Amino acid sequence: MSTTTDLPLELEDVAQIVAILDGSPYQRLEIATDRLTLKLARGEDGGWTQQWHHQGETAPAANAAAPSPAGNTAATATAQEEEEADDGLAVIRPPLPGTFYRAPQPGAPPFVEIGSRVEPETVVAIVETMKLMNPVHAGVSGEIAAILPANGEMIDADAVLMRVRADS
Amino acid sequence: MIRRLFIANRGEIALRVIRTAQRLGIETVLGVSEADRDSLPAKMADSMVLLGPAPSSQSYLDVDRVVEAARAAGADAVHPGYGFLSENARFARAVAAAGMIFVGPRPDSLDAVGDKLKARAVGVAAGLPVVPGGEAADAAEARRRAEETGYPLLIKAVSGGGGRGMKRVDRPEDLDAQVAMAMAEAQAAFGDPRVYVERFIARGRHVEVQVLGDGENAIHLGTRDCSIQRRFQKLVEEAPAPGIPEDRHKALRDAGVRLARHIGYVGAGTVEFLVDAESFDFYFLEMNARIQVEHPVTEAITGVDLIEQQLLIADGQPLPLRQEMVRFSGHAIEVRINAEDWTRDFRPSPGTVAHAGWPAGAGIRIDSHIESGGHVPPHYDSLIGKLIVTGADRGDAVARMARALDAMDISGIATTAPMHRRIMADPRFVAGGVDTRFFEGLANG
C-alpha cells in the first residue's frame, strides 16, 4: 500500500497507524507527504519498525549574517596520498576515526618524537572519538621515522599516522 | 511570548526542542557545527546558523560565538538543551546581557548547584540529608576525611559531572595514589583540581526527582530511577522509581521540592539522590539545572511536555501547573541507544547508519535525530536515539520494551541495542529495584 498526500503527518501519529495496520493483513506501508516519508514494516515476530525520511533541504541560513567560522576545517589526511610515498616503512593507523593528539593532555610532552624507539605495545598517540580517548599502539618494534597529521587534526580510520623503521 | 528561539545544541535534544517549539508556533533557529549541517535537526529547524568547525570547543562550547549567533539571528530566547553550555553560568549571563531569555534557571542558581561542594552546602541548608564526607585539598586531608567516611569511599571532582573524574577506593593503602590521580584528572578535565571524599554506599540506587519552579513556587513530577549505569553513565531509566515504600517515596519527592523552593529555582530541574537499596534512607547528591536526557519517562507517565513547561516558565509566566494537576499513570522505561559496540568494551562506532528501522507501535516513543542514511560524527557523544515505552504497569512496560528491542533494526554502525535486550531479560531487572552495581553483574557479549 502506498500513497502520496499532503496531509499533516507527524511522527506522533505512528502508534495509531500501527494499531490500524496490526488488525490488517498488510506487511508494509509507505506514506509520503511533502515533508515526510514514513515506511512501516512488520517484522517476522510481528513487531513493527518505522523508517523516516524528512524531505527538503537543510534549513536556510538565518536572515542575519552568521558569524564567520574560524575557517580552519581540519583537512582530513587520507590514506591514498600517504600510500603513494610508500618507501618500505611500516605504518601506524588509528583504531578509529577521530581527533589525533600527540600528547596525553595539552602542554604535556608528546608520546613520541621522530627517532623515538617503540615496541608493539608503546602508546604513540591518542585518538579522541566520541569524547573517549583511545590509545594508538605502535604495533611494531622500531624507530619512528615520520609523524604525519598535525596535533589536533581530524583523521579517518584508514589514515596513516606515523611511519616506523621496523627492526629487521 | 517567545517568538524566535535559538537552539544551542545538537542531536536528539535539538530535534526534541524544535518539535515542541514548532507546535507552540515559535520560530526555531538552530546553531550547527560544520559536522551537523546536514543533520535532521538542521533540516527541521526553520533556519540555521553555522557556529564553526566540528570540534565542540570551536562551536557548541564557544560561549561568545553562540551568543553572537543567537543575537545576530534575532532570537529572543536561547534553549541550551543538556550538556554543552546548559549549566554554564557565564553563558546564561551572556545570553541575558545580549537581551535574550536563557531557557533555564537564573545564573545564581547555576552557581549554587554547579559546584558539588556548594550544592552540598545548599542541600544541608535546605534540610536535606547528605552522604558523610567533605572536601580534601591534599592527600593528608583526604586521609582524615577517610577516617570519617570509612572504606570503600568515593573521590569526586568538585567541578565534575556526568561521572567523569570519579574514583572508588577500597583500601587505605590505595588512597594517596588515587587522590593524586583524581586531582590531576580534575585539573585536566575541569581546570579545577579540588576533590572531595565521601562514603561509598555499597548498595545504592540512583533516584531523582523532576521539579519545576517559577522562583516562588515549586512542584514535582515524580521520581525516576537511573541505577543502571556503566562507569557512572546512565544506560536505562524508568519512572516512577520502583519498589520504594510510599512513605519514603513521598519523602524523596518532598525533599526535591524543598530544595527547589529553598533556592527559588526557575525552570525544569532534577534533584538527584542516592537511595540505600535496603533501608531506603536517602542522601542528596546534586541538582541538574537543565532538561535531562531521561526526561521523556516523566513525560510518559504525567502527560506533561517538559520542554513546553520550560518555555512557558522562561517566558516569565507563573507555574502553569499546580501540584494537584499532575496525575501519574502507568510505568515508563527509556533505553539509550548509543553508537557503541558493547561486546568490544563499548568501543565507539561512528559512521553512516545504512538502515534506521526504529520500533513502532502502541506505547512506543522514539526520540532520535537519526534516519536511514544519517551520519554519526566522531566529534560528539554516542547517543543516536532514545527508545521510550509506556505500559499499564512495570511488567507491561518491561515486556513491551523487550518486544520493541527485538523489532529494532539498525545497521551500518554498532549500537547498544543488544545489551538492552540482555538487560530486559535479566531476572534482576525484571524484578525491579536494582542498585548501581547491576551492570557489573551483567554478562558481556
Interface residues (C-beta under 8 A of the other chain):
Chain A: L11 V14 A15 V18 A19 D22 L40 A41 G43 D45 G47 W48 T49 Q50 Q51 W52 H53 H54 G56 E57 T58 A59 P60 A61 A62 N63 A64 A65 A66 P67 P69 A70 N72 T73 A74 P95 L96 P97 G98 T99 Q105 T129 M130 K131 L132 N134 M154
Chain B: V29 L30 E34 R37 D38 L40 A42 K43 M44 A45 D46 S47 M48 V49 L50 L51 G52 P53 A54 P55 Q58 S59 R65 E68 A69 A72 A73 G74 A188 A339 E340 R347 P348 P350 H355 A356 G357 W358 P359 A360 G361 A362 G363 I364 I366 E371 S372 G373 P378 H379 Y380 D381 S382 R403 A404 D406 A407 M408 D409
